[in-house]
Amino acid sequence: MAKQPNLYTFGDVDRLAKSLRKYLLQCQSTGFERHNVFKVAVSGGSLPKTLAKALLAPSDENGFVDFSKWEIFFADERAVPLDHEDSNYKLLKDELLDKIPADLGKPVVHPIDVQYMDDVQEMADQYQVAIMKSFAAKDSVKIPIFDLLLLGCGPDGHTCSLFPGHELLRESDAWVAPIEDSPKPPAKRITLTLPVVTHGAKIAFVATGDGKRDILRQILDTEEGRSLPCGLVNEGGAERVSWFTDTGAVEGVGFPRRGSL
């Protein structure tokens, strides 16, 4: 039987954040052992707020966050100025980056190059170059392996800016691709491609609230859900994928839960 993703469910977001912290510190430790740095790709939505709750908590028995060795990329980004309300960079900056205490260090963060806002193909190409510089030249690394990708799940089953039925789901060569017809505004964006997402050493989805219930039931319990972007990540990442959910998001979901990390 094929290996399955891990589904963790918590009574509320505070308890979820505590467990997510433990998971993040485990991933950080593995990244440091692998190459003395922790390479992370992060999405937007409600994720940065939950991330902040997990990462800015006081050090505990699980260790401490050493942001000085973190390298943060964006799993997707909107083609807007960095101070725009739709910017994933602004969201992460407001919720997490600006609140990191000095003693935890300062991460290296890779925002988009806003000079290419009118040319999202060039913006995607330039972002791919930034990833190449971090992971080695593209011809020597077929696909970059992030230590961790932190993702959300949209009500239609999209993740990053990979939308259901979109031709980008078939992209197999580029690491970063442009999208100019996003069904969710703003229309112009860039996104990591599906092979990059599914090759992550670890992949974590954070999905909370009653509004996620129907789509999680579809993704985790139905055959049709496997073809949705989140379902494709589940299939490609298998046991390297972990879902962090609260009880509201998975009420009625039949997929087996894991007891604890």
N, C-alpha and C positions, 0 to 999 in steps of 0.2 A: 504493500500500500504506500502511495506517495506520502512524503512527510508534509505535515500541515503547519500553517501559521499558529502562533501562540495567541490565545485570546485571554486577556486579563481584565477582570471587572471589579470595580471598587464602588463602595457605597456613596462616595461623593468625590468632588474634584480635589479636595485637600488630601484625601487618602491616595487618590490616583497620583498626585504630584509627589508624594513621599516615595511611592514605589518607582515612579518614573525617575526620580533622583538616583535611587539605587542602581537602576538599569543604566542611566547615563554615566555614572561613575565606573561601572563595570566596563562599558564601552570605551570610556576615556582611558582606563588602565590598559586595555588591550591595544588601543591605538598607540599609547606611549611605549608599550613593549615592542610593537611592530616597527615604529619609526620615530619615536620620541616626539610625536606631534599627534593631534587629534583632528582629523579632517571630517567636517560635518557639513551637510547640506540641509537647509531649513526652508520650510514653506511658510505661508502667511496664515490668514484667517484667525481663528481663536487660539492657534498653537502657541504663539509667542507669550501670551499671558500665562498659559499653563506652564510653559518652559521656565518663565521667570519665577513662578511659585516653587518649582522644583529646584532650580539652580541657585536662587538667592537665599534659600533656607540656610540656617547656621550649619556649620560642619557637624557631622554626626559620626556614628560608628562606621558608616559606609565610606568615610574619607572626605576629602575636600576637592572642590573644583579648582583646577589650575588653568585659568583662562589664558595665561601667557603662552601656553602651548596649543591653544585652539586655533584652527583655521576654518573660518565660516564662509561658506558659499550659499547661494540662494538656489533652491530647487526649481524655483520659477520666479519671474519678476515681470512687473508691468512696465511698459515703455512710457514712464512718466518721470518727472523730476523727483529727486531723492527726498524732497520735503513735501511731496504730494500725498494727500490722504490715501490714495490707492497704492502707494509704494510699500512693498513688503520690507524693504530696507528701513523705511521710516517706522513701520510697525515694530520691527525687532529692536530698533534703536530706542523707541519710546518705552517699550515694555521691559526690555532686558539690558541692552548695551549701556544705556545711560545710567543704569542703576547698579552696575557691577562695582563693588567696593574696591578701592585701590589695592588692598592686600591680596585680592584674588587674581591680579594681573589683567592685562588687556589683550583680548584676542585680535588676531589678524582677520579683518573682514573684507570681503570682496563684493562691493556693490557693482551694479552695471555702469558702463561708461555712457553718461547721458548725452554726450555729443552725437550719439547715433540714434537718438529717439525717432527720427524720421525714416530710419532705415533699419528695421528690426532684423533683417538678414545679417547686416554688418554687426549689429549689436550682439546677435547670437554668436557670430564668428569670433568676435573679440572676447566674449565671455569664455568661449571654448579655449582660446589662446591662454587666458588667465588660468584655466584649469590645467591645461597642458604644462604651463610653467611650474605648477605645483606638483603634478604627478609624473613628469618627464614627457619627452616629445611623443606626439601621438603615434608615430610609426613604431615606437618601442613599447608603447602600452596600448593594447587594443582597446581596452575600456578602463577608465579610472575606477578604482575601488575605494569608495568613500568608507571611512570607518563607521559612519552612521548617517542615515538619511532620516530626517524627522518630517513627517508628512501629515497632512490633513485629509479629510474625505468629504467631498461636496455632496449635496443632496441628490445629485444625479450620478454619483459614483466616480466623479473625476478626482484626480489627484495631481499635484503640480499644476501645469496648464495642459494636461493630457485629458481630453474630453471624449466621452463615449462616441464611438463611430467615426472619430476624426482620423483623417489620413495620417496624422503625425504618429499614431499608434503603430504604424508600419515602418517608421523611420529606423533604420538599422545601422547607418554609417556615422551620422553626426552624433556628437556628445550633447550638443546644445542646439536647439532648433527654434526658429521663429514661428509665431502664430499671429496671423493678421485678422482672423475671423473668429476670435473666441466667442462662444455663445454667451459668456458672462462678461459684462464690461469690466474694464476697458478691453477693446478688441485686440489691441496690439500688445504682445507679450513675448517673452522668451521662456523656454523650459528645458530642463534636462530631459533627455529622451528615455524611453522605456528600458532599453538595455542598460543604460547607466544606473537607473533606479534599481533594477532587479539584480545588479551585480554588487550592490552594497554589502559590506561585511555584515552589517546589521541594518534593518529597516524598521522604523517604528511609526505606526499610525496612532494619533491621538484623536479620539472621537467621543464627544460628550453631549448629553442633552437629549430630550425626547425627540427633537427634530431629526436625529440621526437614525431613529429606530427602523423606519421602513427601508432605508437604503442599506443599513447593515444587515438586516434580515435577507435582503436580496443578494448582497455580496457574499455573505457567509453561508447561506442556506440553499440557494437556488443555482441551477445549471446556467440560467441566463446571466446571473450575476458574475459568473467567471469571466465573461467577455467584457465587463466594464473595466475601466482603467485600474481601479483598486483591486478587482478580481484578478487581473493580469499580473499585478505586482505580487499578490498572494501566490499565484501559480509559479511565477518565475523565482520568487525569493524563498518560498516554502518555509522551512523551519527557521530561516533567518529573519522572518517577518514577525513582529509582535504588535498586537493591538492593545492599546490602553484605553479602556472605556469606563463609563460609569453605568450604574444599573439602568438609568433612564434610556440610554442609547441602545441597550441590548435586550430590553424586555421583550420576551417572545422569540428571541433568537435561539435556535436549537443547537448551533455549533458548540462543541464542548469547550468549557472554560478551563484554564489552568489555575491551580490553586494559588501558587505564588511564584516569584522569580526564582 
